[in-house]
Amino acid sequence: MDIRGAGEALYIACEMEKRAIRLYERALTVFADGSCEEAIRLILSDERRHLEQFSRMSDEYPGFERGQLLSAEASRVLFSGGLMEAQRKGAFASPQQLYRFAAEEEADAVRRYGEFAAALTGSAADAFSAIQLEEKQHLAKLNGLLLPENR
């Protein structure tokens, strides 16, 4: 992926968060009465907060001319299989399964953001490092919600 600056890095982060939000919003409509509703709402709240934070950060950087390209790239990164893939993996079988699924996706995001930060320099590397730190904190929160036998 050819990232040219912090604005583009933040654009990708925002797109990834939007995909996560869409997945959990759809999950609420499908699993609203199930045992996972509270867990879905908790994770959804965190993802919305991340999008807000990353969007505020992106206000500091000029436009997103390459938005369509970056959006396509981001769509292949996080939650690429959407709600059906999450269901296929058993994510909504129980709150613990959902926390485990979310933690696995979050760990992938942490890894990818770290790769982006390592491959870049300047403001883009700094932006991805900050995003990675936020995602590490979210991963720790999700792991804290897992019972020891589910970690």
C-alpha positions as CSV (number, residue, x, y, z in Angstrom):
1,M,0.0,0.0,0.0
2,D,1.4,3.4,-1.0
3,I,0.5,5.8,1.9
4,R,1.7,9.3,1.2
5,G,1.0,11.1,4.5
6,A,-0.8,11.2,7.8
7,G,-4.1,12.3,6.1
8,E,-4.2,9.2,4.0
9,A,-3.2,7.0,7.1
10,L,-6.1,8.5,9.0
11,Y,-8.5,8.1,6.1
12,I,-7.7,4.3,6.1
13,A,-8.2,4.2,9.8
14,C,-11.6,5.9,9.5
15,E,-12.7,3.6,6.8
16,M,-11.7,0.6,8.8
17,E,-13.7,1.9,11.8
18,K,-16.7,2.6,9.6
19,R,-16.6,-1.1,8.5
20,A,-16.5,-2.2,12.1
21,I,-19.4,0.1,13.0
22,R,-21.5,-1.2,10.1
23,L,-20.8,-4.8,11.1
24,Y,-21.9,-4.3,14.7
25,E,-24.9,-2.1,13.7
26,R,-26.1,-4.9,11.4
27,A,-25.4,-7.4,14.2
28,L,-27.7,-5.5,16.5
29,T,-30.6,-5.9,14.0
30,V,-30.0,-9.6,13.6
31,F,-29.1,-10.5,17.2
32,A,-31.0,-7.8,19.1
33,D,-32.8,-10.3,21.3
34,G,-29.9,-12.7,21.8
35,S,-27.4,-13.0,24.6
36,C,-24.8,-10.9,22.7
37,E,-26.9,-7.7,22.6
38,E,-25.1,-6.0,25.5
39,A,-21.6,-7.1,24.2
40,I,-22.4,-5.8,20.7
41,R,-23.5,-2.5,22.1
42,L,-20.3,-2.2,24.2
43,I,-18.1,-2.9,21.2
44,L,-20.1,-0.7,18.9
45,S,-19.7,2.2,21.3
46,D,-16.0,1.8,21.4
47,E,-15.8,1.6,17.6
48,R,-17.9,4.8,17.2
49,R,-15.6,6.5,19.7
50,H,-12.6,5.5,17.7
51,L,-14.1,6.8,14.5
52,E,-14.9,10.1,16.2
53,Q,-11.3,10.4,17.5
54,F,-9.7,9.5,14.2
55,S,-12.0,11.8,12.3
56,R,-11.0,14.7,14.6
57,M,-7.4,13.8,14.0
58,S,-7.9,13.9,10.3
59,D,-9.2,17.5,10.4
60,E,-5.6,18.6,10.8
61,Y,-4.7,17.2,7.4
62,P,-5.7,18.3,3.9
63,G,-8.2,16.4,1.7
64,F,-8.5,12.9,0.8
65,E,-8.0,12.9,-3.0
66,R,-7.1,9.3,-3.1
67,G,-10.1,8.4,-1.0
68,Q,-11.7,5.8,-3.4
69,L,-8.4,3.9,-3.7
70,L,-7.8,4.0,0.0
71,S,-11.3,2.9,0.7
72,A,-10.9,-0.1,-1.5
73,E,-7.7,-1.0,0.2
74,A,-9.2,-0.6,3.7
75,S,-12.2,-2.9,2.7
76,R,-9.8,-5.8,2.4
77,V,-8.2,-5.3,5.8
78,L,-10.7,-5.4,8.7
79,F,-14.0,-7.4,8.8
80,S,-13.5,-8.3,5.1
81,G,-16.2,-11.0,5.3
82,G,-18.8,-8.9,7.0
83,L,-21.6,-10.0,9.2
84,M,-22.0,-13.4,7.5
85,E,-18.3,-14.3,8.0
86,A,-18.6,-13.3,11.7
87,Q,-21.6,-15.5,12.1
88,R,-19.9,-18.3,10.3
89,K,-17.0,-18.0,12.8
90,G,-19.5,-18.3,15.7
91,A,-19.0,-14.8,16.8
92,F,-22.6,-14.4,18.0
93,A,-23.0,-17.8,19.8
94,S,-22.3,-16.1,23.1
95,P,-20.9,-12.8,24.5
96,Q,-17.6,-14.6,25.1
97,Q,-17.4,-15.7,21.5
98,L,-18.2,-12.2,20.4
99,Y,-15.4,-10.7,22.6
100,R,-13.0,-13.3,21.2
101,F,-14.0,-12.5,17.6
102,A,-13.7,-8.8,18.2
103,A,-10.3,-9.3,20.0
104,E,-9.0,-11.3,17.0
105,E,-10.1,-8.5,14.6
106,E,-8.6,-5.9,16.8
107,A,-5.3,-7.8,17.0
108,D,-5.2,-7.8,13.2
109,A,-5.8,-4.1,13.2
110,V,-3.0,-3.5,15.7
111,R,-0.7,-5.6,13.6
112,R,-1.6,-3.8,10.4
113,Y,-1.3,-0.3,11.9
114,G,2.1,-1.3,13.3
115,E,3.2,-2.4,9.8
116,F,2.0,0.8,8.3
117,A,3.8,2.8,11.0
118,A,7.0,0.9,10.4
119,A,6.9,1.3,6.7
120,L,6.3,5.0,6.8
121,T,8.1,8.1,8.0
122,G,7.1,11.5,9.4
123,S,3.5,12.4,10.1
124,A,2.1,9.3,8.5
125,A,4.2,7.0,10.7
126,D,3.3,9.2,13.7
127,A,-0.4,9.0,12.9
128,F,-0.4,5.2,12.5
129,S,1.6,4.8,15.7
130,A,-1.1,6.8,17.6
131,I,-3.8,4.8,16.0
132,Q,-2.1,1.6,16.8
133,L,-1.8,2.6,20.5
134,E,-5.5,3.4,20.6
135,E,-6.3,0.0,19.1
136,K,-3.9,-1.8,21.5
137,Q,-5.9,-0.2,24.4
138,H,-9.1,-1.5,22.9
139,L,-7.6,-4.9,22.4
140,A,-6.6,-5.0,26.1
141,K,-10.2,-4.0,27.1
142,L,-11.6,-6.8,25.0
143,N,-9.1,-9.3,26.4
144,G,-10.1,-8.2,29.9
145,L,-13.7,-9.1,29.1
146,L,-12.7,-12.6,28.1
147,L,-12.8,-15.4,30.8
148,P,-9.4,-17.0,31.2
149,E,-10.5,-20.2,29.4
150,N,-11.5,-18.1,26.4
151,R,-8.2,-16.2,25.9
